[in-house]
Amino acid sequence: MYLPVWPGQPYPLGAVWDGKGTNFALYSENATAVELCLFDSEDQETRLWLTEVKNFIWHGYIPGISPGQRYGFRVHGPYSPAEGHRFNPNKLLIDPYAKALDSEIQYGEEIFGYRWDGEDQDLSFSELDDAHLVPKAVVIDETFDWENDQLLRIPEHDTIIYEMHVKGFTKVHPDIPPELRGTYGGLGHPAAIAYLQSLGVTAVELMPVHHFLSQPGHLLENGLKNYWGYDSIAYLAPHQTYSADKTPGQQVQEFKEMVKALHAGGIEVILDVVYNHTGEGNHMGPTLSLRGIDNAVYYRLVEDDPRYYMDFTGCGNSLNVCHPQVLRLIMDSLRYWVLEMHVDGFRFDLASALARELYEVNSLAAFFNIIHQDPVLSNVKLIAEPWDVGEGGYQVGKFPLLWSEWNGKYRDTVRDFWRGEDSLLAEFAYRFTGSSDLYESNGRQPHASINFITAHDGFTLNDLVSYNEKHNEANCEENQDGESHNRSWNCGEEGETDDPDILALRNRQRRNFLVTLMLSQGVPMLVSGDELGRTQDGNNNAYCQDNELSWLDWNLQNSNADLLDFARQLIHFRRRHPVFRRRRWFQGQAIHGSAVSDIGWYNSDGGQMTEEQWSMGFAKAIAVFLNGQEIPEVGYKGERVMDESFMLFFNAHYEMIEFDLPEGVRDRKWRVVIDTKEPSFVTDWVFYTEDKPVPVTERSVVVLQRC
């Protein structure tokens, strides 16, 4: 079939339909030739040479090519892995700017650039064609009726994040139609949105939805697959299998419908994005996209032996963020998801890897500078996972302005506190009040701390209080994978038990964690299912468990109704009271001229904490006063923000402790609103005054509100 190839334009990259035809553009600095490959409905391939090159962008315009057209590239150039080049025109390559892919990757020797039987391994050259195994990119029609939908721009200090998996959340939801379960359409269904609204969260943080792949080898051999999705292969394409409509390209429309529905329900959409590496793996991985387009440009190679990859991620490769085109790819992807898909922000997986311009992590790296000045991206939520697996990669507290961070120190401190480890109370106080020691010095506010007890990676909240050890046998890695130091405590027996005392303690510990999380300054992040007591049977690395072990069991709404009700009341309690979600740091002094400061820390005798008491490693109990009359900020219309005042008593000791009310706050009666020894919020009012001590059960929290 003859198709004319007009010169076209070098920008925008990817495939862009203008109503009359489609422009194709691909960046490759070291290629010698590029073929555009078009596929018809019977997978017959038509190859067209792109002869126009400008600034290393190979481009051409094909009149008559319309949405639904499937395509790929074949890129010619030197095959010299020892020099960093892995061009192989026998391999059909996925467009890095593809907006949609038509299928998942199928595995076979054909997708590898080298021969499996070659004595020189990846230095050998494969002549096998892999077009029948590689998904094709799809030309799409980007028009969509958003009906005036806009980013919600919920203030960071008002944000409550719900980390979730599109498929896992909806796969067995009884009120979502079967054909929508496990899909974007399922998450946009009224039943899913109604649940999120009833819970009270303001944002969903979706685990990776960029089109990803499962690594060949261990997973496939054991009947497992990449469930979490941290192996992206196309940064502008929604993952195809999460679409209920299997028509090529329709996943884009379905994703947009989902976002629009969530926005209409008052819920923001944050994407977990993986720009630190791709699913092509190390030097023995398949050739699917960037490796075959221009390996030496897109990946960080070992300087004195470019056959091999720098690996700051533990996934085999690292993107070369030192190169302008790689930065451009990342930025174009981010802007696309904001401008075209209306997402409200991003959580960057292993973000420290993006700051490695040479070897060390640099908080002034080009990546951050570009985002800082970008008029689109500087105004959305930016969350870093502030570590990678390279040397010096743990960077909690060191990211620049505009960025919030997953606060790993918060997680570790709160876990240690409630399992009764010897730890300094000062550390707990810092974490509870927003971690000013980490974020205040460079001008950031409390919302820079994304507080979490659990995340997708690790134990669920239920398993955190039920297991001392990981139990990852189902991953078929002899229980060698996953974190071994979980800071967990099984409360007396490993795993399932019928012991009523252990079960009562576990339930209390779950409430303790939830109360601490939701009443801490900063942005709380709750993991999907923790409010229901979801378990993974002690598996703390369920990355490959695309089954009932990972999917949310909605029957728990009945069996753990008390926990769900408690979580709902707690989240809405936080939303009602601005004293728990301040925009600015505590000053430890009176702000508006009253006699009582904005915060106070006390021991069980009612006296202020001394320097010696702050450093007592064995101390397990502390009280904090939060003054709702001393909030140093104004509301949306400039009005003074005021709230009730609260006393919080934390007792991680193994015995009950009686707390005396501090002298400075005895002028009013106080009533109990939360006592974690109870399965629900307190409805029978119990009052405390000057001469009445407050009993706090072992391993529990009591919250008093001033009357």
Secondary structure, DSSP 8 states (H G I E B T S, - for coil): -----B---S-S-EEEE-SSEEEEEEE-SS-SEEEEEEE-TT--EEEEE--EEETTEEEEEEET--TT-EEEEEEE--EEGGGTEE--TTS-B--TT-S-BSS----SGGGSSS-TT-TTGGGS------TTTS--EE--------TT-------GGG--EEEE-HHHHHTT-TTS-GGGTTSHHHHTSHHHHHHHHHHT-SEEEE---EEE---TTHHHHTT----S---EEEEEEE-GGG-S--STTHHHHHHHHHHHHHHHTT-EEEEEE--S--TT-STTS--SSHHHHHHHHHB-B-TT-TTSB--SSSSS--B-TTSHHHHHHHHHHHHHHHHTT---EEEETTGGGGGBSSSSB-TT-HHHHHHHH-TTGGGSEEEE----SSTT---TT---TTEEEE-HHHHHHHHHHHTT----HHHHHHHHTT-HHHHTTTT--GGGEEE-S--SSS--HHHHTT-SS---GGGSSTT-SS-S------TTSSS----HHHHHHHHHHHHHHHHHHHHSSSEEEEETTGGGT---TT-S--TT--STTTS--TTHHHHTHHHHHHHHHHHHHHHH-GGGS-SS---SS-SSS-SS-SEEEE-TTS-B--HHHHT-TT--EEEEEE-TT----B-TTS-B-----EEEEEE-SSS-EEE---GGGTTS-EEEEEETTSSS---S--EE-TT--EEE-SSEEEEEEE-
